[in-house]
Amino acid sequence: MTNAVLDLIMRTYSALIPLLLGYLVYLLKSQIKVRDANSKGTMLLLRVQLIEYHKKYTELKYIPTYAYENFVEMYEAYHALGGNGMVEKLNEDIQDLKIFNKKGEN
């Protein structure tokens, strides 16, 4: 290859690399926005469900095993997503309830 061809290739790459990197940064920022929106939506849905479980089972004064396990998993997921401490009190109330299996036994 001649020096002119190599020079043309280097100039082309020098011009394309910043454009390509800029496009990659744009894509990453777009993905982050979507991920953040999905996380926020998931967190809000979990909070609604945790509040509903709390209301239902604190009124009953007991919680079935399956519901307790669901509550604990939702609570852990909520906190992993960055949920606030509002649900902490709900969790404390649920922890104080009697837990029954499907047969109604402790």
N, C-alpha and C positions, 0 to 999 in steps of 0.2 A: 504494500500500500504506500501511496505517496504521502508526503507530509500534508498536502492540501486536503486529502481525504481524511486523514487522522485528525486534522484540525477541525474539519467540518463535524466529524463524529463527536469530538470533545465539546464543541460548542452546542451541539444538539443536546447531548446529555446534560450539560451545564444548565441549559434552559429548561429541560424537561423535569429534572430531579426536584427543583423547588415546587413546580406545579404539582407533581405527583405527591410530594410530601404535604402540600397544602390541602390537596383533596383528601388524603388519608386523615389529616387532622379534622377536617370537616365531617367526614364519615364517623370518626370516633366521637366527636361532640354530639352528633345526631343520635348515635347509639346510647350515649350516656343520658341524654334527655328522655329517650324512650324508656330506658331501664329505670330511671328515677321516677317517671310517671307510673310505671307498672308497680314499682315498690310502694309508692305512696297509695295507689289504689288498693293494693293487696293489704297494706297496713290498715287502711280505713275499713275494709270489709271485715278483717279480723277483729277490729275494735267493736264494730257493730255486733258481731256474733258473740264476742266475749261478754258484752253488756247484756245481750239477750239471755245467754246461759246464766249469768249472775242473777238477773231478775227472776228467772224461772225457778232456779234451784234454791235461792235464798228464801223465796216464798214457801217452797215445799219443805225447807229445813233439812233436806238430804239431797244427795246427788248419786245417780247410778254410776257404776264403775266405768261404763263406756263413755258416759258424758264427762266424767272427771278426766279420763285419759284424753279425750278431745280437747277439753278446756286447757289442760296442761300443754299439749302440743301447740295449740293456737297461741297461748300465752308466750311460749318460748319463741315461736316464729315472729310474733308481734315485736318482742324485744330485740330479736336479731335484726329486724328491719329498722330498728331505731325508734320504736314506739316510746311514748313518754311514760311518766310514772303514774298517770291517772289510773291505769289498769292494775297497778300494784295493790291498791286497796281492794279491788274486785278479787284479785288472786287470794289475798289474805282471808277474805270472807269465804271464798270457796274452800280454802284449806281447813277452815273451822267446821265445815259441814260433815255430817256422817256420810260415809261412802257405802253404798249397798251394791251387791252384785245383782244379776238379773233375777235371782230367786228371792230378792228382798232381804238377804242375810248380810250381816256385817262382814 
